[in-house]
């Protein structure tokens, strides 16, 4: 006689505990190389970026911090932008900007440990975030696309079901987390290659230090024309 429909009229914290945490824990069980830190956790990569650029980066907390067990490196940030039944545009935009800033800082921290790697490899390094808006999860990645410019791309999205009749949504949820796992595996291969790279005397890789940049909190986006130019130059 248990209810077959979950009430959408719940708080943000209840949404995390009742709906999101069971799904995310299942992913952790299938990918044991990671660790979860739940609810309002300090993001260390922000402090690292603050020290790296010798500027004051405002501290932020995240709803879920996914860490690699081997070295405690942040590999995924998760923000829940309010409860599932009531969308708040300001909250959603604020969380999106926060995730982008955390993604950029984490990317800078990763690249700072490998300044001698080739630019082409550095541009393939990604940091990942998930934003929960209403009943939808969206995965996006941040990467270095050009000198002092970053690119955020949506990789996948899925709907969280609130009723037994919507159980088919889990097919896309499984695919969503399969994409994350494949991304993690490919990044591990890439970083292993980067860490083992030995530059020769003729290699000119020192300019990677000039490529990374920490934007301000406004995160001014590029225009469509600038985006086209970035891709044209990249190809």
C-alpha positions in Angstrom: 0.0 0.0 0.0 3.0 2.3 -0.3 2.3 5.4 -2.4 3.2 5.1 -6.1 3.6 8.9 -6.5 6.2 11.1 -4.7 4.9 14.5 -3.7 6.7 17.3 -5.5 5.8 19.7 -2.7 9.0 19.1 -0.8 12.0 21.2 0.3 15.3 21.3 -1.5 17.0 19.2 1.2 14.2 16.6 1.1 14.5 16.4 -2.6 18.2 15.7 -2.3 17.7 13.0 0.4 14.5 11.4 -1.0 15.0 11.5 -4.7 18.6 12.3 -5.8 20.8 10.6 -3.2 19.6 7.0 -4.0 20.3 7.5 -7.7 23.7 9.0 -7.0 24.6 6.4 -4.5 23.9 3.7 -7.1 26.4 5.3 -9.4 29.0 5.4 -6.6 28.5 1.7 -6.0 29.2 1.0 -9.7 32.3 3.3 -9.7 34.0 2.7 -6.4 37.1 4.8 -7.2 35.2 7.9 -6.0 34.0 9.4 -2.7 31.0 11.6 -1.9 30.8 14.6 0.4 27.2 15.6 0.9 25.4 18.9 1.6 27.1 22.3 1.8 30.7 21.2 1.4 33.5 23.7 0.9 35.1 23.6 -2.6 38.8 23.3 -2.1 39.7 24.1 -5.8 38.4 27.6 -5.2 41.0 28.2 -2.5 43.7 26.6 -4.6 42.8 28.9 -7.5 42.8 31.9 -5.1 46.4 31.0 -4.1 47.5 30.3 -7.7 46.4 33.6 -9.0 47.1 35.6 -5.8 43.6 37.0 -5.7 40.7 36.7 -3.3 38.2 34.1 -4.7 35.0 34.1 -2.8 34.5 30.7 -1.0 31.5 28.6 -2.0 29.8 25.4 -0.9 28.2 22.7 -3.1 25.4 20.3 -2.5 27.5 17.3 -3.5 31.2 17.0 -4.0 32.6 14.0 -5.8 36.2 13.2 -5.1 38.7 10.7 -6.6 39.8 8.4 -3.8 43.4 8.1 -4.9 44.3 11.8 -4.5 41.1 13.6 -3.3 40.9 15.5 -6.5 37.5 17.1 -7.2 36.0 15.5 -10.3 32.3 16.6 -10.1 30.3 19.3 -8.5 26.5 19.0 -8.0 24.1 21.9 -7.3 20.3 21.5 -6.6 18.6 24.7 -7.7 15.7 24.6 -5.3 12.8 22.2 -4.8 11.3 20.2 -7.7 7.9 21.9 -7.7 8.8 25.6 -7.7 11.5 27.1 -10.0 13.3 30.2 -9.0 15.1 31.9 -11.9 17.5 33.9 -9.8 18.4 30.8 -7.8 18.9 28.8 -11.0 21.1 31.4 -12.6 23.1 31.9 -9.4 23.8 28.2 -9.2 24.7 28.0 -12.8 27.3 30.8 -12.4 28.6 29.1 -9.2 29.1 25.8 -11.0 30.8 27.4 -13.9 33.2 29.3 -11.5 33.9 26.1 -9.6 34.5 24.2 -12.9 37.0 26.9 -14.1 38.9 26.9 -10.8 39.1 23.1 -10.7 40.3 23.1 -14.4 43.0 25.6 -13.6 44.1 23.6 -10.6 44.4 20.4 -12.7 46.3 22.2 -15.5 48.6 24.0 -13.0 50.0 20.5 -12.1 50.9 19.9 -15.7 52.1 23.2 -17.2 54.6 21.4 -19.4 51.9 19.4 -21.3 51.1 20.1 -24.9 48.4 22.7 -25.5 46.3 20.2 -27.6 46.2 17.9 -24.6 45.4 20.7 -22.2 42.4 21.6 -24.2 41.0 18.1 -23.8 41.1 18.3 -20.0 37.6 18.8 -18.5 35.9 19.5 -15.3 32.3 18.3 -14.7 29.2 19.6 -13.0 25.6 18.6 -12.6 22.8 21.0 -12.0 19.3 19.8 -10.8 16.6 22.2 -12.0 13.1 21.0 -11.2 13.0 17.4 -12.1 15.8 17.5 -14.6 19.5 16.7 -14.2 21.9 18.4 -16.6 25.5 17.4 -17.0 28.0 19.9 -18.5 31.8 20.1 -18.9 34.1 23.0 -18.8 37.3 23.0 -20.9 40.0 25.4 -22.1 39.1 26.4 -25.7 41.5 29.2 -26.4 43.9 31.6 -24.6 42.0 32.8 -21.5 38.7 31.5 -22.8 36.7 28.5 -21.5 33.9 26.5 -23.1 31.0 24.9 -21.2 29.1 22.3 -23.1 26.0 20.3 -22.1 26.8 16.6 -22.4 23.5 14.9 -21.2 20.3 15.4 -19.3 17.6 13.3 -17.8 14.3 13.5 -16.0 13.8 12.3 -12.4 10.5 10.3 -12.2 8.1 11.1 -9.4 5.6 8.3 -10.2 5.8 4.5 -10.9 4.2 5.1 -14.4 7.3 7.2 -15.3 9.7 4.4 -14.5 10.8 4.4 -18.1 12.8 7.5 -17.3 15.4 5.4 -15.6 16.6 4.2 -19.0 17.8 7.7 -19.7 19.1 8.0 -16.1 21.3 4.9 -16.6 22.5 6.4 -19.9 23.2 9.7 -18.2 25.5 8.0 -15.6 27.0 5.8 -18.3 28.1 9.0 -20.1 29.6 10.3 -16.8 31.5 7.1 -16.2 32.9 7.0 -19.8 34.0 10.6 -19.4 35.8 9.9 -16.2 37.6 6.9 -17.7 38.7 8.9 -20.8 39.9 11.7 -18.5 41.9 9.3 -16.5 43.6 8.0 -19.7 44.3 11.6 -20.8 45.7 12.7 -17.5 47.9 9.6 -17.3 49.4 10.5 -20.7 49.8 14.1 -19.6 51.6 13.2 -16.4 54.0 10.9 -18.2 54.8 13.5 -21.0 58.4 14.5 -21.0 59.0 17.7 -23.1 62.1 17.9 -25.2 64.3 20.9 -25.6 62.6 21.9 -28.8 59.1 21.7 -27.4 57.4 25.1 -26.7 54.9 24.3 -24.0 55.6 27.0 -21.5 52.9 29.3 -22.9 50.2 27.1 -21.2 50.7 29.4 -18.2 49.5 32.3 -20.3 46.4 30.4 -21.4 44.7 29.8 -18.0 42.8 32.7 -16.6 40.5 33.2 -13.6 37.4 35.2 -14.7 35.5 37.4 -12.2 32.2 36.4 -10.7 30.2 38.0 -13.6 31.5 35.3 -16.0 31.0 37.4 -19.1 30.0 35.0 -21.9 31.3 35.3 -25.5 29.0 36.3 -28.3 27.9 33.9 -31.0 30.3 35.6 -33.4 33.2 35.1 -31.0 32.1 31.5 -30.5 32.2 30.8 -34.3 35.6 32.4 -34.5 36.9 30.2 -31.7 35.8 27.1 -33.4 37.0 28.2 -36.8 40.5 28.9 -35.4 40.5 25.7 -33.5 39.8 23.7 -36.7 
